[in-house]
Amino acid sequence: MRDFGLEVFFSKWEFSAQHHMTASDLESMSVDDLMALDPNDNTPSLNDLWLGYTETWGAPDLREAIADTYDEIEPKQILCLAGAGEGLYMTAKVLLSADDHVIVPTPNYQSAETVPLSVCEVTGVPMIYQANTKHAWRIDLDGIRAAIKPNTKLLSLNFPHNPTGMLMPLDELDALIALCREHGIYILSDEVYRGVELDPSDQMPQIADVYERGLSLNVMSKAYGLPGLRIGWLATQDDELLLRLERYKHYLSICNSAPSERLSIIALNARTKILARNHGIMSNNLVLLETLFEDFPGLVEWTRPLGGCVAFPRYTGPGDAESFCLELIEQSGVLLLPSSIYRSEVADTPDDHFRIGLGRDKVFKDGLQAMRTHLEKYYAPLAK
Ligand SMILES: Cc1ncc(COP(=O)(O)O)c(C=O)c1O
């Protein structure tokens, strides 16, 4: 597998940049703050916790807490994982063999195409960009239909979408499910940003609830803001496939971290509060960001994200997106993600956008101020 572009980029900058303005998770919290949210206050103290192996499937009460977040899925239809990345990896390795075929929209979170590519043929179908519309990035339904082959086994989706922050209109999701049902295609739906949709009425259903060949991937990392827990999960109605995934986990993480399982249960039970806090942070940041862009007309073509905590504006200022991002980090310590990081091996991707993260609290406000200072200094002619 080729290097994971985004992770290589982050290993250079994530902990050294002064202003991390492209985080893909919501604001995190301390163990103390999380424990204070325990509504029953009856969780055994972490100090007393036994640090032996845990169940490969995940603790029964964790699977119950996760199942509570679905309409139809039951605890036995959930396999807990060490983060969402493990789910993307194991689904490709378990479900696919060399003579299968996979379809994946681009741009995408790289493991959605790179891991399947290590097993079989993958067709990328670029998303359609139409500025100044609510759903500015859309799945190309006709393109997906045209890409289907007799051996197509899997379609990989990710909504709310990284990097565009888009959601799918429900009629398009229905049409896509009908198409996959007709051809017996599995849908792996990466739903890690679900829960902080800007307008909750836009929220999409979870695929495992509505499609018999659907796999829902989720995690504590993103909408909940707890990536250090490394707890994720796959949910599906396909019991036989889930069992094969569980067998494969024996070769990967084997079981979850015991303290993380306890802390995840607390977070899931307190999810209304956590998601409301995170939604508030994100919506406030969005207003501040839009004010900055309004003060520098011509800098970007702006699309408001609909869900998740990242946005993907098109850079329209002097030079190009790549040099804009490079100058920001080198001259002012502000880290953005140029769209070149989303380069795909299976389809064209845009090179004139950048990703900005809206999920952090003080880090975002300080970073935005640094961005403003940078723009005032170097982009003065654009200022209103
Ligand atoms: C769309 C998407 N899926 C999966 C992951 C991996 O999540 P985790 O860190 O929980 O493994 C990420 C992380 O950035 C992501 O953006």
The ligand as a MOL file (V3000), in Angstrom:
LIG
                    3D

  0  0  0     0  0            999 V3000
M  V30 BEGIN CTAB
M  V30 COUNTS 16 16 0 0 0
M  V30 BEGIN ATOM
M  V30 1 C -13.6470 9.5730 7.2740 0
M  V30 2 C -12.7370 8.9540 8.2870 0
M  V30 3 N -12.8350 7.6550 8.5460 0
M  V30 4 C -12.0350 7.0470 9.4380 0
M  V30 5 C -11.0860 7.7550 10.1440 0
M  V30 6 C -10.1950 7.0390 11.1260 0
M  V30 7 O -10.6860 7.2240 12.4120 0
M  V30 8 P -9.9110 6.6760 13.6890 0
M  V30 9 O -8.8830 7.6680 14.0300 0
M  V30 10 O -10.9240 6.5880 14.7430 0
M  V30 11 O -9.3520 5.3390 13.3560 0
M  V30 12 C -10.9320 9.1200 9.8930 0
M  V30 13 C -9.9090 9.9130 10.5900 0
M  V30 14 O -9.5720 11.0120 10.2190 0
M  V30 15 C -11.7950 9.7360 8.9450 0
M  V30 16 O -11.7140 11.0560 8.6850 0
M  V30 END ATOM
M  V30 BEGIN BOND
M  V30 1 1 1 2
M  V30 2 1 2 3
M  V30 3 2 2 15
M  V30 4 2 3 4
M  V30 5 1 4 5
M  V30 6 1 5 6
M  V30 7 2 5 12
M  V30 8 1 6 7
M  V30 9 1 7 8
M  V30 10 2 8 9
M  V30 11 1 8 10
M  V30 12 1 8 11
M  V30 13 1 12 13
M  V30 14 1 12 15
M  V30 15 2 13 14
M  V30 16 1 15 16
M  V30 END BOND
M  V30 END CTAB
M  END
